[in-house]
């Protein structure tokens, strides 16, 4: 009796990786959590990150879809997407989490590439979603990621530098009070070191220099990518027109329209008042300092001074 050969196996479609980046305190968490509401997106959750056991989060998207809005907010017990700093440090390397400069393709060793690739590919395979999204704040890391996961897409979320500076100065994790010798971003370039010295070593100016330093790194890193791999979104545009901005992000990540994403945007209750709170958190003198220091970078991204 003749036996029929089994049908050929169909390869699973490749996962599309999208990495959301920004300076921190720029609204990237908001973008990450809104995109995670799309049923086609996989991600690392905060519970995956906290667990001492290796967790792949196979049901992250389904769980997140059922979590009430109130249980997603920071500052309480919650379930939400995460940058995964603890799990990345455990399973990959602290180098990825807190480098003293931007990471590039030249920093990729075979050992590090294997661990970084496994971290994302294993989770993407476990979650069975066509897209996998992750957020990195601070340095862009574009060159490093592209060398290990070629063809990834990158979203740069930009926020007015004066708002970022004001927020950084209020954060307990901000290490600018230690100066460039002890902060997050390594040695200041000579021109920025001169500016800090000329300011009398103002901590407001040091935070401004950090914002400029990171934006310079994003500009350099994005210039090395193909045009269709990189998208710049301003936080202020997201707040002003969230549906149009999220549509751009969704299409860029290769995702279809989603009622769940539309509902999440509506439930977020984004208000324009959030855009200029920094004016009440800084003195007029400090605002004037920032206007002078940040003028060229602000203009580059369409912000008036």
N, C-alpha and C positions, 0 to 999 in steps of 0.2 A: 504494500500500500504506500502510495506516495504521500510524504508529509510536506505540508506547506511551510515555507520559511516564514519566520515571524516578520512583521513589518519593520522596516528600518526605523531606528530610534530618531526622533526629531530633537535636535539640539535646542535647549532652552534659549530664548532670546537673551542677548547680553543685557546686563543691568546698566542703567544709565546713572552715573554718579554725579551729583551736584553738590558742590561745597559752597556754603554761604560764609563770607568773610567780612570782617570790619574791625574797627579799632577797639571794640568793646564800648559799652554804654552808647551804642549807636542805633539800637532797635533790632539788632540781628536776632535776638531771642524771640521777638515778636514775629519776625519773618519765619524763623525756624518752626515755631509752634503753629502758625497758620498753615504753612505748607504741609506739616505733618497731619493735618486734618484731611488731606486728600487721600482717598482709599488706595491709591497706587504708590504710596511713598513708604519706604522702610526707614528706620532710624534707630539710633542708640538712645535708650531711655535713661533717666536718672537712677532707676532701680538697677538696671544693668550695670551702671557705672559704680554704684555703691556696693554691689554684691562682691564678696571675696571669691566667689565661685565664678567660673567663666560662663556667662549667660549670653545667649544669642538673641533673646527677645523675639521669638517667633510670632508672638501675638501682640506686639507693641501697637501696631496701627489699630487693631480691633479694640484693644483696651482703651487707647486714647480717645477713640470715637465715642466711647460710653462714659468717659469721665466727665462729670458736670464741670461747667466753666469755673465754678468757685474752687474746685479741687485741682485746678491747673496753675493757680497763682503762686508766685514766689513768696517766700516768707512763712510757709506752712508746710505740713505734710502734703505731698502732691505727687502726681505722675505726669511726666512731661519729657519731651526730647532733651538731650543733654549733649554737651561738648565731649563728654567722656574722658575728662582729664585723668581720673584715677585708673580707669580700665586701660587707657592708652599707655599710661606710665607702667602699669603692670605687664601688659601683653606686648607692647611695642618697645617704647623707650621714653624716659623723661625728656630726651632731646627734642622729641616731637611736641611736647607740651609747653616747654618753657625755654626756647632757644634765646641766646643773647643777640641774635640777628635773624634776618629772614633765612629760611631753609631753601636751598636750591637743588638742582639735579646733582650737583657736585657733592652733596652731602649724603647721597644714597649709596650705601654699601649693600652687598648681596644679603647679608644677615638682616639688616634693617628693612630692606625692601620686602623680604619674605614675611617678616612679622607684620609690617604695615599692610601688605596686600591681604594676608590671611585675616587680619582684624576686620577688614571691610568685606572681603569676599565671603567669608564664613557667615557673617551676619546677613548679608544680602541673600545668600542661598537659603538660610533658615527662614527668612521672612517672606520669600516668594513674592516680592513686589517688583514691578518693572523699573522703578526708580528708587535710589537710595540717596538720602540727603544727610549731610553732616555740616556742622558749624564749627569754624575755627576763628577765634578772635585774636587780636594782636597782629603778629606778622602774617602776611598772606599765605606763605608756604606753597604757592602755586607751582613753582618749578619742581619742588620735591614731589608733590602729589602727582603732577603730570608725568614725571619720570617713572613712577610706580604704577599708576592707574591711568595710562594714556587715554586721551579722549574725554577725560572728565570735563565738566563744565563748572564755571566759577562765577558766583554772584558777589559783587562788592557793594555792600550797603554803606553809603556815606551819610554822615550827619554833620550839621553845622559844628565846626570845631569849637566854637564858644560853648555850645551846649555840652559837648563831650568833656571839655576841660572842667566845666562847672561840676559835672557829675563825677568825674574821676577824683576830684579833690574831696568829695564826700564819702568815697568808698574805703572801707577798712582794709581792702587788699591792695590799695594803691601805695606803691613804695617810693614815690617821688620824693617823699620827705627825707630819704636816705641819699638823695642826689644821684648823679649818673654812676657813681661808684657802686651803688647798692640797689639800683632800681631794676626794671624789667627789660630795658632796651639796649644795654651795652653802652659803648663809648659814643659820645656825641660827635658828629662830623665837625671839623674845625669851624665852619661858619656858624653852626648852631651853638657850639661851645662858646664862641665869642659873644653871641647874642645873649646867652645866659649870664655870662660874666658882666656884660654891659648893663644888664637889668638889676645888678646887685644880687644875683642868684635868687631871683624871685621864683617862688614855687608855682605861681600862676603861669609865668613864662615857661618854666620847665615842662609843665603839662602841655602847654601850647606847642613846644618843640617836639614832644612825644607824638602829638597828633600829626604834625608836619612830617616827622620821620617815618611814621607808618604810611601816610599817604604817598610819600616818595617811593616807599617800598612797593606799594600796590601798583603805582604807575610803572615802575621798572618791571615788575613781574608780569603784569598784563600785556606789556609790549612784546613779550616773548610767546604769547599764545596766539592761536588762530582767532580771527575776529568773531567767529561764531561760538567760541568757547567762553567768552567773557561778557558779562552784563553788569552795568553800573546802575544802581537804583539809589535815589535819595530818600532818606527817612521822611523828610518833609513832604515829598510827593506821595509817599505811601499814606501818610496821615490825611492829606488833602483829598486824595482819590484812591481809596484802598482797593476798590474792585478793579479799576483799570490797571493799577500797579501790580496786583496779584495775578491778573490775567497775563501780563507780560512775563512775570516770573514763571507762571505755570507753563506757558508756551515755550519758554526758553529751556525749561527742564524736560520738555517732551511729554507733558501730561495733557490729557484731555480735560475738557470742562468737567466740573464736579459740583453738584448741589451741596455736598457736605462742606466743601471749601467756601462756597458762597455763604452758607449759613454761619460758618466760623467767622468770616469777615464781618458779617452783620452783627454777630454777638460780641465782637471785640470792642465795639463802641469807641472807635478812635475819634478823638476830638482835636481840633486845631490848637486848642490852648496848650497842648503838650509841647508844641514846637518852640516856644519862646520863654519857658520857665526860667531859663538861665539868666534872663535880664533881672529877675528879682533875687537871684542867688549870688550875684557878683556886684561889687560897687561900681559906680560910673568910672572911676579911675581904672579899675581892673578891666572893664569892658573896653576902654580906650587902649589899654596896653595890648589886649588881644586883637583888636581891630588892626593895629599897626603890625603886630607880629604875623598874623595869619592872612593879611590882605591878599597876597598873591595866590595862596592856596584856596582861600574862600572864593575868589573870583574864578579860579579854574573850574570849580564845581557849581558856579552860578549863584553864590551867596553874596548878597550886598553887605557892605560895611557902612 
